[in-house]
């Protein structure tokens, strides 16, 4: 029977990052992926003959450190244009464009405010960036290493200076609406700028939680092609000596134990094959890992209760359109970048209100891209793919998800896009709409949640996903986490995979 130093469950980007670091550290590593291709939510899918897309349709802040450490450039990775640029679409063709430290098509007052706003948040993001790549100390720990981590974090913030530090403490947990109203006047601009604090979460502009922290998290790193990133991560893992097996779903983590305690023995695949290992690192979400792959019988009741209470129901659906030509958006010469359809923060709030009660909004808000503009392999020559993240679409729809319900919200989403691109329906060859429930089924992610569990103050830092498993190790020796459910969170960053590997190698 083959024996490995480490088995990584899941070939999502964090799993591949973790596996590569471990293999570079001299370990014999096996990555097991249930799907037929690596990538997780970033894996490409052919949703119509000749048309390809991925659920994670853009990479806005992948870690430059991880890219350098793993030499991803040697495997085809190339940092792209500034991924923080967004286009706030106006129904009258008057669109506002924000990014790269500049604002276009806005009033003089908003332009001046944007300079101040982007500079301030840029300083905050730079101060916080190192903390995303450190293991958060355990609550109450007096260990020298943990105290040093706190000291480094405190020093980075202290170096902001008294005035900026005071402002950081004030705005870090503000609702998005408060900070936008404080700086700007234009409603389309405010909605577009608040987007990165809300997308993928159960928050709206008035939610008193961590929207600003999410914005700062998404201001680090570099943009890239989703396909290039997945391919380069797979190439780097293989070149480092890690083995990747696709089409190999894991049924359970094998737990050995006696009166002296429990420990990991390896995994059992759905096929019945057992593979032994010194440790198992799960790239699956925390609920899947602890409740399904391991089993509650191996944990104390307090721990399993905390895992069960994690908020994991997603609110983002995915729309893919196969188009016979380039869509034409009024007022845009080229439909590039991340186009935000949200006329105001109230529009976002009202869509969220509907979802809270298990309903889909009649006026959905969304982020739209045309990825085939930058990668002509995604569609046949002369044709294009439109990809949209549609918010807020509940995981649990009132009355349940039926074909009619899915068709209804898909058509409303297309109607919404048509307000900005009037001729788009005439170009549609095929459409696909994936609800959070569909994402759970197809990608094995509890609740279809991007971040595996909510990006919120009570589930962040040394509380992510919960105490007892917030330092990548778990209550069972040899069992680790490396997924978006760990610090610092989701999105295509690679930090959780990096941090888990460093803990194991240490």
C-alpha positions as MATLAB code, in Angstrom:
seq = 'XXXXXXXXXXXXXXXXXXXXXXXXXXXXXXXXXXXXXXXXXXXXXXXXXXXXXXXXXXXXXXXXXXXXXXXXXXXXXXXXXXXXXXXXXXXXXXXXXXXXXXXXXXXXXXXXXXXXXXXXXXXXXXXXXXXXXXXXXXXXXXXXXXXXXXXXXXXXXXXXXXXXXXXXXXXXXXXXXXXXXXXXXXXXXXXXXXXXXXXXXXXXXXXXXXXXXXXXXXXXXXXXXXXXXXXXXXXXXXXXXXXXXXXXXXXXXXXXXXXXXXXXXXXXXXXXXXXXXXXXXXXXXXXXXXXXXXXXXXXXXXXXXXXXXXXXXXXXXXXXXXXXXXXXXXXXXXXXXXXXXXXXXXXXXXXXXXXXXXXXXXXXXXXXXXXXXXXXXXXXXXXXXXXXXXXXXXXXXXXXXXXXXXXXXXXXXXXXXXXXXXXXXXXXXXXXXXXXXXXXXXXXXXXXXXXXXXXXXXXXXXXXXXXXXXXXXXXXXXXXXXXXXXXXXXXXXXXXXXXXXXXXXX';
ca = [
       0.000    0.000    0.000;
       1.360    3.437   -0.927;
       2.147    5.668    2.024;
       2.464    9.439    1.893;
       3.761   12.067    4.263;
       0.707   14.227    3.501;
      -2.572   13.817    1.672;
      -4.351   17.010    0.586;
      -8.096   16.692    0.022;
      -9.179   18.952   -2.832;
      -7.237   20.474   -5.731;
      -8.658   23.949   -5.330;
      -6.117   26.754   -5.405;
      -5.431   26.572   -1.654;
      -4.986   22.810   -1.780;
      -2.526   23.131   -4.670;
      -0.618   25.933   -2.938;
      -0.346   23.897    0.272;
       0.705   20.735   -1.580;
       3.430   22.572   -3.511;
       4.972   24.115   -0.404;
       4.943   20.719    1.330;
       6.510   18.983   -1.680;
       9.171   21.698   -1.882;
       9.820   20.983    1.794;
      10.715   17.385    0.966;
       7.431   15.642    1.713;
       5.801   12.963   -0.388;
       2.421   14.541   -1.154;
      -0.773   13.279   -2.786;
      -3.594   15.629   -3.822;
      -7.001   13.987   -4.220;
      -9.661   15.811   -6.253;
     -13.228   14.557   -6.663;
     -13.779   16.392   -9.957;
     -12.181   15.421  -13.254;
     -10.061   18.581  -13.330;
      -8.229   20.599  -10.654;
      -9.241   24.115   -9.674;
     -12.300   23.827   -7.442;
     -14.591   26.802   -8.045;
     -11.955   28.145  -10.447;
     -12.010   25.038  -12.657;
     -13.107   25.626  -16.223;
     -16.382   24.117  -17.380;
     -17.851   23.719  -20.843;
     -21.388   24.959  -20.325;
     -22.237   24.827  -24.045;
     -20.306   23.177  -26.899;
     -17.207   25.309  -27.461;
     -18.000   27.760  -24.618;
     -16.062   27.633  -21.339;
     -16.309   29.509  -18.066;
     -15.521   29.132  -14.364;
     -17.476   30.061  -11.250;
     -14.546   32.190  -10.068;
     -14.558   34.364  -13.160;
     -11.760   36.714  -12.157;
      -8.611   36.774  -10.034;
      -8.207   40.190   -8.459;
      -5.680   39.722   -5.683;
      -3.665   36.521   -5.860;
      -0.631   36.696   -3.578;
       2.553   37.991   -5.205;
       4.485   36.249   -2.430;
       2.976   32.852   -3.208;
       3.482   33.353   -6.948;
       7.154   34.102   -6.325;
       7.724   31.327   -3.759;
       6.243   28.689   -6.057;
       7.848   30.122   -9.220;
       4.488   30.155  -10.956;
       5.880   32.256  -13.803;
       7.827   29.183  -14.949;
       4.488   27.408  -15.381;
       2.694   30.108  -17.357;
       1.479   32.483  -14.637;
       1.517   36.139  -15.541;
       0.193   38.995  -13.438;
      -2.461   40.900  -15.354;
      -3.746   44.435  -15.406;
      -4.994   46.147  -12.276;
      -7.791   43.900  -11.040;
      -9.271   46.443   -8.674;
     -10.761   48.554  -11.488;
     -14.538   48.453  -11.657;
     -17.132   50.048  -13.914;
     -20.317   51.268  -12.277;
     -22.887   51.009  -15.071;
     -25.403   53.798  -15.429;
     -28.715   53.162  -17.206;
     -28.243   56.314  -19.268;
     -24.838   55.201  -20.532;
     -23.056   57.501  -18.076;
     -20.735   55.012  -16.416;
     -18.232   55.717  -13.668;
     -14.876   53.922  -13.739;
     -12.790   53.516  -10.582;
      -9.383   51.942  -10.191;
      -5.623   52.276  -10.516;
      -5.779   55.265   -8.177;
      -7.997   57.268  -10.543;
     -11.687   57.977  -11.047;
     -13.249   58.735  -14.432;
     -16.610   60.263  -15.449;
     -17.311   61.567  -11.954;
     -17.862   65.014  -10.480;
     -14.889   67.092   -9.361;
     -15.966   66.660   -5.749;
     -16.182   62.866   -5.986;
     -12.895   62.732   -7.902;
     -11.104   64.655   -5.167;
     -12.739   62.513   -2.496;
     -11.680   59.357   -4.329;
      -8.051   60.414   -4.256;
      -8.219   60.797   -0.486;
     -10.306   57.636   -0.004;
      -8.126   55.349   -2.151;
      -4.908   56.642   -0.591;
      -6.221   56.077    2.936;
      -7.536   52.572    2.267;
      -4.332   51.772    0.403;
      -2.313   52.573    3.528;
      -4.645   50.427    5.635;
      -4.433   47.518    3.192;
      -0.629   47.658    3.140;
      -0.503   47.614    6.942;
      -2.834   44.612    7.130;
      -1.356   42.559    4.279;
       1.325   40.764    6.352;
      -1.325   39.524    8.808;
      -3.073   37.570    6.051;
       0.071   35.415    5.780;
       0.531   34.610    9.447;
      -1.088   32.054   11.701;
      -3.341   33.876   14.127;
      -2.353   33.204   17.757;
      -4.650   31.119   19.919;
      -6.927   33.076   22.216;
      -5.226   33.492   25.587;
      -1.874   32.139   24.409;
       1.218   33.503   26.161;
       3.677   31.611   23.962;
       6.580   33.770   22.811;
       5.846   33.145   19.125;
       2.200   34.127   19.512;
       3.085   37.256   21.454;
       5.582   38.188   18.741;
       2.885   37.798   16.079;
       0.628   40.193   17.981;
       3.561   42.575   18.405;
       4.344   42.568   14.678;
       0.707   43.180   13.801;
       0.502   45.990   16.324;
       3.719   47.554   15.066;
       2.504   47.570   11.438;
      -0.642   49.367   12.518;
       1.252   51.686   14.845;
       3.483   52.722   11.942;
       0.398   54.197   10.307;
       0.779   57.081   12.707;
      -1.643   58.281   15.341;
      -4.102   59.972   12.978;
      -4.382   57.064   10.529;
      -4.511   54.496   13.327;
      -7.401   56.323   14.940;
      -9.172   56.430   11.586;
      -8.491   52.738   10.975;
     -10.026   51.807   14.332;
     -13.066   53.922   13.458;
     -13.768   52.623    9.973;
     -12.606   48.972   10.179;
     -16.039   47.666   11.144;
     -18.231   50.415    9.682;
     -21.147   49.437    7.456;
     -20.270   50.045    3.818;
     -23.036   52.627    3.564;
     -21.501   54.811    6.257;
     -18.103   55.129    4.676;
     -19.525   55.624    1.165;
     -21.944   58.331    2.299;
     -19.104   59.999    4.153;
     -16.915   60.332    1.056;
     -19.105   60.392   -2.065;
     -22.261   61.836   -3.611;
     -22.901   59.784   -6.776;
     -25.133   56.784   -6.038;
     -23.742   54.587   -8.826;
     -20.206   55.267   -7.645;
     -21.064   54.444   -4.033;
     -22.699   51.166   -5.022;
     -19.753   50.159   -7.221;
     -17.130   50.973   -4.590;
     -19.030   49.094   -1.879;
     -19.222   45.953   -4.044;
     -15.900   44.413   -2.996;
     -16.907   44.677    0.633;
     -20.134   42.742    0.036;
     -19.695   40.222   -2.792;
     -19.728   36.608   -1.633;
     -21.090   37.462    1.820;
     -24.355   37.736    3.715;
     -23.965   41.473    4.084;
     -25.547   44.528    2.550;
     -24.537   48.204    2.740;
     -26.239   48.736    6.100;
     -24.889   45.535    7.700;
     -22.821   46.447   10.790;
     -19.955   44.028   10.343;
     -16.754   43.753    8.322;
     -17.429   45.186    4.855;
     -14.508   47.611    5.057;
     -12.211   44.817    6.262;
     -13.282   42.756    3.237;
     -12.459   45.695    0.954;
      -8.982   45.943    2.476;
      -8.463   42.204    2.085;
      -9.294   42.494   -1.611;
      -6.886   45.389   -2.142;
      -3.772   43.209   -1.780;
      -2.185   40.923   -4.361;
      -2.337   40.974   -8.132;
      -4.772   40.243  -10.935;
      -4.423   37.250  -13.235;
      -6.245   34.930  -15.617;
      -8.227   32.262  -13.763;
      -7.220   29.560  -16.249;
      -3.551   30.534  -16.185;
      -3.532   30.525  -12.388;
      -5.058   27.047  -12.094;
      -2.767   25.651  -14.784;
       0.346   27.188  -13.240;
      -0.546   25.950   -9.751;
      -1.094   22.431  -11.087;
       2.188   22.614  -12.987;
       4.118   23.893   -9.969;
       2.678   21.173   -7.722;
       3.614   18.422  -10.164;
       7.076   19.887  -10.820;
       7.704   19.962   -7.073;
       6.950   16.251   -6.821;
       3.350   16.290   -5.617;
       0.979   13.794   -7.211;
      -2.490   14.986   -8.308;
      -5.263   12.425   -8.750;
      -8.519   13.690  -10.211;
     -11.802   11.788  -10.251;
     -10.912   10.511   -6.779;
     -13.565   11.605   -4.260;
     -12.679   10.994   -0.609;
     -15.334    9.114    1.365;
     -13.800    9.555    4.813;
     -10.682   10.443    6.742;
      -9.427    7.330    8.517;
      -9.050    7.950   12.248;
      -7.017    5.575   14.368;
      -7.090    5.609   18.118;
      -6.965    3.860   21.446;
      -6.932    4.816   25.100;
      -3.921    7.043   24.402;
      -5.790    9.241   21.929;
      -6.774    9.658   18.296;
      -4.696   10.213   15.198;
      -5.009   10.334   11.430;
      -4.274    7.172    9.489;
      -5.056    8.310    5.958;
      -8.188    8.352    3.794;
     -10.684    6.011    2.200;
     -11.879    6.862   -1.304;
     -15.431    6.432   -2.567;
     -14.105    3.468   -4.549;
     -13.142    1.721   -1.313;
      -9.400    2.222   -1.815;
      -7.531    3.184    1.355;
      -4.385    5.308    1.280;
      -2.268    5.823    4.374;
      -0.513    9.028    5.376;
       1.110   10.698    8.360;
      -1.240   13.638    8.035;
      -4.303   14.747    6.081;
      -4.877   18.372    5.081;
      -8.431   19.229    4.072;
      -9.141   21.795    1.413;
     -12.847   21.118    1.887;
     -15.026   23.484    3.899;
     -15.074   23.029    7.705;
     -18.554   21.502    7.911;
     -17.769   18.974    5.181;
     -14.436   18.175    6.833;
     -15.538   17.718   10.420;
     -19.133   16.558   10.084;
     -18.912   14.385    6.957;
     -15.337   13.308    6.232;
     -14.297   12.765    9.853;
     -17.539   12.387   11.835;
     -18.881   14.020   14.975;
     -18.076   10.945   17.084;
     -14.420   11.980   17.056;
     -14.971   15.446   18.568;
     -16.405   16.822   21.775;
     -19.939   18.163   21.637;
     -18.890   21.786   22.152;
     -16.628   21.725   19.118;
     -19.188   20.079   16.838;
     -21.874   22.517   17.996;
     -19.637   25.435   16.991;
     -18.987   23.852   13.593;
     -22.707   23.233   13.023;
     -23.461   26.884   13.799;
     -21.062   28.252   11.189;
     -22.974   30.413    8.727;
     -22.375   28.718    5.377;
     -25.404   29.462    3.171;
     -24.277   31.315    0.072;
     -26.103   34.174   -1.608;
     -24.288   34.399   -4.965;
     -25.497   32.657   -8.127;
     -23.637   32.323  -11.400;
     -24.950   33.225  -14.855;
     -23.136   32.134  -18.015;
     -24.188   33.262  -21.480;
     -22.889   31.845  -24.766;
     -23.085   34.725  -27.257;
     -22.770   34.754  -31.035;
     -20.827   38.011  -30.905;
     -19.497   40.726  -28.628;
     -22.222   42.247  -26.403;
     -22.670   45.975  -26.822;
     -23.160   47.996  -23.643;
     -24.456   51.512  -24.169;
     -21.779   54.079  -23.440;
     -18.875   51.601  -23.537;
     -16.556   51.136  -26.502;
     -15.483   47.778  -25.076;
     -17.249   45.758  -22.337;
     -14.051   45.107  -20.390;
     -13.266   44.940  -16.684;
     -15.694   44.197  -13.878;
     -18.990   45.879  -14.678;
     -21.238   46.428  -11.652;
     -24.990   46.575  -12.142;
     -26.268   48.268   -8.998;
     -27.830   51.720   -9.476;
     -27.519   52.574   -5.784;
     -26.726   51.145   -2.385;
     -30.469   51.023   -1.750;
     -30.809   48.698   -4.753;
     -28.247   46.384   -3.150;
     -29.998   46.619    0.214;
     -33.437   45.828   -1.228;
     -32.086   42.778   -3.088;
     -30.548   41.573    0.170;
     -33.814   42.136    2.034;
     -35.623   39.831   -0.399;
     -33.000   37.108    0.025;
     -33.215   37.257    3.826;
     -36.766   35.948    3.506;
     -35.912   33.265    0.977;
     -36.929   35.213   -2.116;
     -35.137   36.417   -5.259;
     -35.183   40.102   -6.033;
     -37.126   41.378   -9.013;
     -34.139   43.713   -9.562;
     -30.991   41.638   -8.976;
     -27.616   43.303   -8.617;
     -24.563   41.732  -10.202;
     -20.968   41.840  -11.390;
     -20.576   41.177  -15.123;
     -17.463   40.273  -17.113;
     -16.751   39.159  -20.663;
     -13.718   36.899  -20.038;
     -13.459   35.826  -23.688;
     -12.213   39.336  -24.515;
      -8.918   38.459  -22.832;
      -8.885   34.711  -23.546;
     -10.114   33.743  -26.993;
      -9.925   30.023  -26.121;
     -13.103   30.352  -24.046;
     -15.395   30.628  -27.073;
     -15.364   29.840  -30.814;
     -13.843   32.463  -33.092;
     -15.919   35.639  -33.194;
     -18.144   34.509  -30.327;
     -18.037   35.341  -26.628;
     -18.810   34.309  -23.063;
     -20.563   36.588  -20.586;
     -20.108   35.669  -16.936;
     -22.020   37.256  -14.053;
     -22.086   36.931  -10.266;
     -25.726   37.543   -9.348;
     -26.585   38.738   -5.836;
     -28.543   38.040   -3.722;
     -29.837   34.578   -4.574;
     -30.734   32.460   -1.518;
     -29.398   28.960   -0.981;
     -32.766   28.017    0.489;
     -35.481   29.478   -1.722;
     -38.937   29.819   -0.254;
     -40.905   26.975   -1.822;
     -37.697   25.224   -2.934;
     -35.599   25.384   -6.088;
     -37.524   24.105   -9.080;
     -36.814   24.412  -12.791;
     -39.438   27.147  -12.980;
     -37.901   29.061  -10.083;
     -34.431   28.805  -11.588;
     -35.708   29.895  -15.011;
     -37.488   32.843  -13.427;
     -34.429   34.364  -11.744;
     -32.263   33.601  -14.783;
     -34.639   35.549  -17.031;
     -34.780   38.440  -14.545;
     -30.989   38.546  -14.511;
     -30.848   38.633  -18.320;
     -33.546   41.320  -18.410;
     -31.443   43.371  -15.995;
     -28.356   43.089  -18.194;
     -30.480   44.016  -21.234;
     -31.206   47.417  -19.676;
     -27.531   48.216  -20.215;
     -26.929   46.054  -23.314;
     -30.277   46.253  -25.167;
     -29.440   43.827  -27.976;
     -28.003   41.075  -25.843;
     -30.983   38.692  -26.043;
     -30.555   38.481  -29.799;
     -27.006   37.225  -29.285;
     -27.734   34.466  -26.744;
     -27.061   30.960  -28.014;
     -27.338   29.311  -24.598;
     -27.612   30.295  -20.936;
     -26.700   28.562  -17.691;
     -27.753   29.630  -14.199;
     -26.191   28.056  -11.092;
     -27.822   28.790   -7.729;
     -25.908   28.364   -4.445;
     -27.664   25.003   -4.109;
     -26.313   24.018   -7.534;
     -22.827   25.119   -6.500;
     -23.069   22.955   -3.390;
     -24.064   19.940   -5.481;
     -21.557   20.417   -8.299;
     -18.567   21.622   -6.288;
     -19.123   19.951   -2.893;
     -19.133   23.269   -1.019;
     -21.546   23.455    1.913;
     -24.249   26.015    1.183;
     -22.537   26.964   -2.072;
     -20.649   29.606   -0.056;
     -17.595   31.148   -1.726;
     -15.752   31.604    1.554;
     -16.832   28.206    2.988;
     -18.136   30.146    5.967;
     -19.172   33.755    6.379;
     -16.534   36.487    6.249;
     -17.695   38.179    9.449;
     -16.094   39.505   12.625;
     -17.082   36.485   14.740;
     -15.641   34.086   12.113;
     -12.367   35.860   11.294;
      -8.760   35.907   12.468;
      -8.226   33.658   15.530;
     -11.897   32.651   15.366;
     -11.824   31.251   11.814;
     -13.544   28.861   11.506;
     -13.752   28.543   15.304;
     -11.422   28.235   18.262;
      -9.891   24.786   18.425;
      -9.288   24.779   14.652;
      -8.191   28.333   13.889;
      -4.463   27.630   13.545;
      -4.897   25.096   10.688;
      -4.377   22.210   13.120;
      -7.481   20.551   14.589;
      -8.426   18.594   17.718;
      -7.213   15.403   15.975;
      -3.423   15.151   15.647;
      -2.381   14.935   12.019;
      -5.571   16.550   10.671;
      -5.247   20.073    9.254;
      -7.312   22.636    7.344;
      -6.054   24.679    4.375;
      -9.293   25.948    2.857;
     -11.155   29.246    2.580;
     -12.798   28.339    5.896;
      -9.437   29.082    7.528;
      -7.679   32.401    8.099;
      -7.693   34.728    6.253;
     -10.716   33.615    4.170;
     -11.860   32.959    0.638;
     -11.247   34.436   -2.806;
      -8.329   33.538   -5.074;
      -5.484   34.580   -2.782;
      -3.623   31.427   -1.728;
      -2.949   32.649    1.805;
      -4.763   29.832    3.621;
      -2.839   27.190    1.671;
       0.435   29.025    2.325;
      -0.219   29.399    6.053;
      -1.301   25.782    6.559;
       1.842   24.527    4.842;
       4.068   26.738    6.978;
       2.426   25.419   10.150;
       2.954   21.804    9.031;
       6.552   22.351    7.944;
       7.302   24.196   11.170;
];
